[in-house]
């Protein structure tokens, strides 16, 4: 498969991850029982933090939205990075590998602190990015490289 397709698949998975994180994780409903009691405690105990009154619920919401924003931006960057792999292989590969390492770290974080669904999505994103980097390396060293450099197709 072409590296552009792998990168675009990673971009789409990242965008889906952002949407589901926002809908389910940030703005999802809290069920009755221990979860609602914990949320009530998080909301009911404000404290002064760096000059501003905050609660742990504020931190929960702010960090959750921050992750949603970051995932959305990353999906956009990946989408625009995909076609650059054709002409800037040496520059794009390290970026893809950095994203892949980041998504593997997110998968470990999700495994330790959350649940299996984000682990699976983050591993799939990392896999797509690694496959794109591998196919870009093959593309850079293959006979097509000579044709691209000489302008023949």
Kinemage of the C-alpha trace (Angstrom):
@kinemage 1
@onewidth
@group {chain A} dominant
@subgroup {mainchain}
@vectorlist {calphas} color= white
{ca unk a 1} P 0.000 0.000 0.000
{ca unk a 2} L 1.174 3.551 -0.611
{ca unk a 3} L 2.528 5.526 2.348
{ca unk a 4} L 0.049 8.329 1.679
{ca unk a 5} L -2.822 5.935 2.351
{ca unk a 6} L -1.284 4.736 5.633
{ca unk a 7} L -0.830 8.328 6.803
{ca unk a 8} L -4.352 9.312 5.776
{ca unk a 9} L -5.786 6.268 7.588
{ca unk a 10} L -3.832 7.327 10.693
{ca unk a 11} L -5.229 10.869 10.287
{ca unk a 12} L -8.815 9.614 10.054
{ca unk a 13} L -8.362 7.281 13.047
{ca unk a 14} L -6.897 10.180 15.026
{ca unk a 15} L -9.856 12.393 14.134
{ca unk a 16} L -12.314 9.649 15.134
{ca unk a 17} L -10.381 9.250 18.377
{ca unk a 18} L -10.715 13.011 19.001
{ca unk a 19} L -14.474 12.978 18.363
{ca unk a 20} L -15.134 9.929 20.544
{ca unk a 21} L -12.896 11.283 23.299
{ca unk a 22} L -14.829 14.552 23.278
{ca unk a 23} L -18.315 13.038 23.077
{ca unk a 24} L -17.758 10.130 25.446
{ca unk a 25} L -14.873 11.189 27.639
{ca unk a 26} L -15.331 14.912 28.118
{ca unk a 27} L -19.047 15.479 27.643
{ca unk a 28} L -20.298 11.944 28.348
{ca unk a 29} L -22.955 11.429 30.986
{ca unk a 30} L -21.978 10.293 34.449
{ca unk a 31} L -23.890 7.273 35.658
{ca unk a 32} L -25.427 7.046 39.111
{ca unk a 33} L -23.527 5.541 42.004
{ca unk a 34} L -19.862 5.922 42.917
{ca unk a 35} L -18.978 7.823 39.724
{ca unk a 36} L -21.550 10.551 40.356
{ca unk a 37} L -20.453 10.825 43.991
{ca unk a 38} L -16.830 11.253 42.887
{ca unk a 39} L -17.798 13.917 40.327
{ca unk a 40} L -19.851 15.776 42.925
{ca unk a 41} L -16.828 15.799 45.250
{ca unk a 42} L -14.586 17.012 42.398
{ca unk a 43} L -16.986 19.897 41.709
{ca unk a 44} L -17.720 20.815 45.343
{ca unk a 45} L -14.207 21.498 46.623
{ca unk a 46} L -12.669 24.607 45.046
{ca unk a 47} L -9.140 25.676 45.929
{ca unk a 48} L -6.871 28.508 44.906
{ca unk a 49} L -4.389 27.457 42.238
{ca unk a 50} L -1.923 30.019 40.904
{ca unk a 51} L -4.296 32.813 41.855
{ca unk a 52} L -7.456 31.274 40.363
{ca unk a 53} L -10.193 29.342 42.162
{ca unk a 54} L -10.347 25.872 40.586
{ca unk a 55} L -11.723 22.407 41.305
{ca unk a 56} L -10.473 19.014 40.274
{ca unk a 57} L -13.468 18.938 37.935
{ca unk a 58} L -12.081 22.050 36.203
{ca unk a 59} L -8.790 20.218 35.707
{ca unk a 60} L -10.611 17.122 34.455
{ca unk a 61} L -12.592 19.126 31.897
{ca unk a 62} L -9.693 21.338 30.849
{ca unk a 63} L -7.259 18.477 30.352
{ca unk a 64} L -9.906 16.390 28.592
{ca unk a 65} L -10.667 19.203 26.157
{ca unk a 66} L -6.934 19.791 25.743
{ca unk a 67} L -6.484 16.182 24.611
{ca unk a 68} L -9.406 16.555 22.191
{ca unk a 69} L -7.851 19.708 20.733
{ca unk a 70} L -4.426 18.050 20.434
{ca unk a 71} L -5.858 14.962 18.742
{ca unk a 72} L -7.775 17.152 16.291
{ca unk a 73} L -4.675 19.185 15.434
{ca unk a 74} L -2.593 16.023 15.032
{ca unk a 75} L -5.133 14.579 12.604
{ca unk a 76} L -4.932 17.754 10.506
{ca unk a 77} L -1.122 17.725 10.554
{ca unk a 78} L -1.065 14.066 9.486
{ca unk a 79} L -3.536 14.745 6.686
{ca unk a 80} L -1.353 17.528 5.259
{ca unk a 81} L 1.844 15.551 5.880
{ca unk a 82} L 0.694 12.608 3.750
{ca unk a 83} L 1.399 14.021 0.262
{ca unk a 84} L 4.707 15.536 1.417
{ca unk a 85} L 6.033 12.000 1.799
{ca unk a 86} L 6.297 11.741 -1.971
{ca unk a 87} L 8.825 14.536 -2.316
{ca unk a 88} L 10.334 14.949 1.166
{ca unk a 89} L 10.884 11.377 2.357
{ca unk a 90} L 13.905 12.157 4.540
{ca unk a 91} L 12.045 14.919 6.353
{ca unk a 92} L 8.692 13.153 6.752
{ca unk a 93} L 9.927 9.787 8.093
{ca unk a 94} L 11.253 11.138 11.438
{ca unk a 95} L 8.020 13.052 11.979
{ca unk a 96} L 5.968 9.914 11.382
{ca unk a 97} L 8.167 7.899 13.714
{ca unk a 98} L 7.902 10.591 16.405
{ca unk a 99} L 4.108 10.480 16.122
{ca unk a 100} L 4.233 6.657 16.261
{ca unk a 101} L 6.311 6.678 19.461
{ca unk a 102} L 3.928 9.244 20.935
{ca unk a 103} L 0.896 7.109 20.130
{ca unk a 104} L 2.539 4.035 21.632
{ca unk a 105} L 3.184 6.055 24.798
{ca unk a 106} L -0.474 7.145 24.772
{ca unk a 107} L -1.499 3.496 24.402
{ca unk a 108} L 0.523 2.555 27.491
{ca unk a 109} L -0.982 5.503 29.382
{ca unk a 110} L -4.487 4.484 28.287
{ca unk a 111} L -3.842 0.880 29.317
{ca unk a 112} L -2.631 1.890 32.765
{ca unk a 113} L -5.187 4.610 33.546
{ca unk a 114} L -8.203 4.104 31.282
{ca unk a 115} L -9.557 1.169 29.278
{ca unk a 116} L -8.973 -0.984 26.214
{ca unk a 117} L -10.767 0.973 23.442
{ca unk a 118} L -8.288 3.879 23.245
{ca unk a 119} L -5.376 1.420 23.543
{ca unk a 120} L -6.556 -0.369 20.397
{ca unk a 121} L -7.083 2.843 18.415
{ca unk a 122} L -3.736 4.317 19.490
{ca unk a 123} L -1.913 1.095 18.558
{ca unk a 124} L -3.621 1.104 15.131
{ca unk a 125} L -2.587 4.729 14.579
{ca unk a 126} L 1.022 3.899 15.552
{ca unk a 127} L 0.984 0.853 13.256
{ca unk a 128} L -0.220 2.933 10.294
{ca unk a 129} L 2.494 5.510 10.933
{ca unk a 130} L 5.247 2.875 11.213
{ca unk a 131} L 4.032 1.162 8.023
{ca unk a 132} L 4.039 4.543 6.265
{ca unk a 133} L 7.608 5.187 7.442
{ca unk a 134} L 8.713 1.740 6.244
{ca unk a 135} L 7.087 2.139 2.839
{ca unk a 136} L 8.572 5.640 2.542
{ca unk a 137} L 12.031 4.194 3.207
{ca unk a 138} L 11.503 1.563 0.504
{ca unk a 139} L 10.219 4.271 -1.827
{ca unk a 140} L 13.292 6.411 -1.125
{ca unk a 141} L 15.697 3.598 -1.938
{ca unk a 142} L 13.797 2.015 -4.853
{ca unk a 143} L 14.131 2.548 -8.600
{ca unk a 144} L 11.284 5.082 -8.521
{ca unk a 145} L 13.642 7.432 -6.665
{ca unk a 146} L 15.908 7.718 -9.684
{ca unk a 147} L 12.961 8.499 -11.920
{ca unk a 148} L 11.681 11.168 -9.494
{ca unk a 149} L 15.136 12.762 -9.329
{ca unk a 150} L 15.557 12.877 -13.102
{ca unk a 151} L 11.989 14.032 -13.690
{ca unk a 152} L 10.910 10.900 -15.593
{ca unk a 153} L 7.826 8.960 -14.603
